[in-house]
Amino acid sequence: MAVTYVLTQKVNLGHPEAPRKFYAQAKARKEFTFRELSKEISEGSTTVSDTDVMAVLNDLIKVLKRHLENGEIVRLGDFGAFQVALSSEGAETEEAFNSSLIKNEKIVFRPGIDLKDMLLTLKFEKMK
């Protein structure tokens, strides 16, 4: 199986007068649901049901949320790590800065070694 992509034509924002170029953009084949993930995980075990897996994953989300809200990095072993990242508008002085200038908060995932290695062997296929 390969990662599918489509081509999109874009303007170079640094040089808007330059000719447009085509760029690859990943395009998902389908969405793999939470229920499907739980079922597949449970099929690899003889002792855990898909309901048990769903319960554990639901609790993982709750715990992950709580620790990210506390400004912690949540490292899940070889899977990877989650952390809150943000950007802000600038202030002329440190005293003039306040938290209302913080914008674009997001959750960043940094993959572990197995997922990073997977990226090295990806195959690509243009979507029809």
C-alpha positions in Angstrom: 0.0 0.0 0.0 1.2 3.5 -0.6 0.4 7.0 0.6 -1.8 8.7 -2.1 -1.4 12.3 -3.2 -2.9 14.8 -5.6 -1.3 17.7 -7.3 -2.3 21.3 -6.6 -1.2 24.4 -8.4 0.0 27.2 -6.0 1.3 30.7 -6.2 4.7 31.5 -4.7 3.7 34.0 -2.1 7.3 35.4 -2.0 7.0 36.1 -5.8 3.3 36.3 -6.7 4.2 37.3 -10.3 6.2 34.1 -10.9 4.4 31.2 -12.7 2.4 28.9 -10.5 4.0 25.5 -9.8 2.4 22.1 -9.0 2.9 20.6 -5.5 2.0 17.2 -4.1 -0.5 17.2 -1.3 -1.3 14.0 0.7 -4.8 12.7 0.2 -6.3 10.1 2.5 -7.9 7.0 1.1 -10.4 6.8 3.9 -10.8 7.6 7.6 -10.0 4.9 10.1 -12.5 5.3 13.0 -12.0 5.0 16.8 -14.2 1.9 16.8 -12.3 0.3 13.9 -9.0 1.0 15.7 -10.3 -0.6 18.9 -11.6 -3.7 17.1 -8.2 -4.2 15.2 -6.3 -3.9 18.5 -8.5 -6.4 20.2 -8.2 -8.8 17.4 -4.5 -9.0 18.1 -5.2 -10.2 21.6 -7.2 -13.2 23.0 -7.9 -11.5 26.4 -9.0 -8.0 25.5 -12.3 -7.1 23.9 -12.8 -4.1 21.6 -15.0 -2.6 24.3 -12.1 -2.9 26.8 -9.7 -1.2 24.3 -12.2 1.6 23.7 -12.5 2.2 27.4 -8.7 2.4 27.8 -8.3 4.7 24.8 -11.1 7.0 26.1 -9.3 7.2 29.5 -6.0 7.9 27.6 -7.7 10.9 26.0 -8.9 12.2 29.4 -5.5 11.8 31.0 -3.7 13.3 28.0 -5.9 16.3 28.1 -5.4 16.9 31.8 -1.6 16.7 31.6 -1.4 18.9 28.5 -3.6 21.5 30.2 -0.9 21.4 33.0 1.8 22.3 30.5 3.4 18.8 30.6 4.9 16.8 27.8 3.2 13.4 27.6 5.6 10.8 26.4 4.1 7.5 25.4 7.2 5.4 25.1 8.2 4.4 21.6 4.9 5.7 20.2 5.9 9.4 20.6 5.2 12.5 22.6 2.4 15.2 22.8 3.0 18.8 23.8 1.1 22.1 23.6 2.7 24.7 21.3 1.8 28.3 20.8 2.7 31.5 19.0 2.0 35.1 20.0 1.9 38.6 18.7 4.9 40.7 19.8 5.0 43.3 22.5 7.4 46.3 22.7 8.5 45.4 26.2 8.3 42.4 28.5 6.0 44.4 30.8 3.6 45.2 27.9 3.1 41.5 27.1 0.0 39.8 28.4 -1.5 36.4 27.6 -4.2 37.9 25.3 -1.4 38.2 22.8 -1.0 34.4 22.6 -2.5 33.0 19.4 -2.6 29.7 17.5 -2.3 27.2 20.3 -2.1 23.7 19.0 -1.1 20.2 20.1 2.1 18.9 18.6 2.9 15.2 18.2 6.5 14.1 17.8 6.6 10.5 16.7 8.8 7.9 18.3 11.6 6.0 16.4 9.3 3.3 14.8 7.0 5.9 13.3 10.0 8.0 12.2 11.5 5.0 10.5 8.3 4.2 8.7 8.5 7.6 7.0 11.9 6.6 5.5 10.3 3.7 3.6 7.0 5.3 2.4 5.8 4.6 -1.1 3.7 7.2 -3.0 0.9 6.8 -5.5 -0.8 9.6 -7.4 -4.6 9.5 -6.7 -6.8 9.0 -9.8 
